[in-house]
Amino acid sequence: MIVHSTRGASSASLSEAIAQGLAPDGGLYMPPQLPPRAIDWGPDLRTRATNLLAPYFADDALSAHVPAIVAEAFNFDAPLRWLDERTALLELFHGPTAAFKDFGARFLAATLARLVPAGATTTVLVATSGDTGAAVASAFHGRPGFRVVILYPEGRVSPRQAHQLGAFGDNVQACRVAGTFDDCQAMVKTALGNRDLVQRHRLTSANSISLGRLLPQMAYYAHAALACAKAERALPSFIVPTGNLGNAFACLLARERGLPIGRVMLATNANRALVALAATGRYEPSKTIATLANAMDVGAPSNAERLLARFPNVQRVIDADWADDEAIREAIRRAHAEHGLAICPHTACGMEVLRRRRERGDTDTWVVAATAHAAKFDTVVEPIIGAPVPVPEPLARLLASPSHSMPMSADAAALMRLLG
Ligand SMILES: *Cc1c(COP(=O)(O)O)cnc(C)c1O
């Protein structure tokens, strides 16, 4: 399949687009619009992922590798946890770094590993608001031919996230930037826009702008929607806690492919550019506000460009609402009191947005994407629920390793000096 940039001046095969990250014209590669599929999607997450993703790789250098790539990426499950007859959490945090980003990062790593020439080193650059960096680091850690450089905003990720980012070592370098996530993202964009640098270091990005991360995220929405259909539940709608709009965009793509998905609703924190976009159709990036749901602290969500390119009538395609820090705390407290569950602050945004719909009498079936495990945000969650959150095994292992990061000022020149 040939993919085209949102800015119209670049095209590439899907594997070329994945290798490049950002398109040379500065735009984002768009997944081709495929017709809905009417036939059987298969019985399990991996088969469904393969059936969903294979058409994008048609006529591609990697077309024969899709099942193997999927097997590497989807080696843990995405179960639904029903809270009542009409409400479920889609648990996306059972991977090695306890957030949904493991799916996309592992797919990207498995893809790139089959694309890079032997003997050369590819540098994967990643700006992270918390969870991306760890997922990407974990996915590439110890892979020959790769170096990973992570930029994260110092003091704006949770202590455990920061520890996790610095705990890999070897081919993974973590840099704590004196700035915001948007600064980190801008630094990465600048580096990737420098042709000489890109060629010298075989630079690529692992942010959610990469189709190698975006596309596989469709699979768990397909999986959840088909599980609802099989159990003869009503058509599920999805609430997706949203920052850069990668995860929710994948849900829209899954619906476009004919999966039985009702509405798609964004839940943001106090960074509300997407809430305004869904209401007015106008996209106005704003300054980042720091919140308890830090992986969603994004003032200028990069996938907004994709959303507008694919769905010019955006108001009719998505709904959106948001939760401030007080509402996040209350949603965490409520989930524990009512369901005995520890939820992370991002998932809490989704739960709060749903609570308001229910309060207004909504009786539809809603699935809230649970984007991270609460144990990553213990300093927020534990004081609210007054109980310790058990740490999943892979996360516990990382937290027990020593951690090292390097300080960096918030300008692209500092990043270029590090790259050498
Ligand atoms: C990254 C992240 C989000 C936001 O996902 P986007 O794809 O950027 O919208 C939400 N929750 C958690 C836990 C995350 O790590």
The ligand as a Gaussian input file, in Angstrom:
#p B3LYP/6-31G(d) Opt

LIG

0 1
 C        0.021000       8.143000      26.118000
 C       -1.065000       7.934000      27.092000
 C       -2.343000       8.441000      26.882000
 C       -2.675000       9.293000      25.675000
 O       -2.616000       8.541000      24.499000
 P       -2.577000       9.276000      23.073000
 O       -2.421000       8.210000      22.084000
 O       -1.390000      10.189000      23.124000
 O       -3.835000      10.042000      22.959000
 C       -3.324000       8.154000      27.794000
 N       -3.066000       7.426000      28.898000
 C       -1.847000       6.917000      29.138000
 C       -1.628000       6.130000      30.365000
 C       -0.809000       7.150000      28.255000
 O        0.400000       6.645000      28.500000

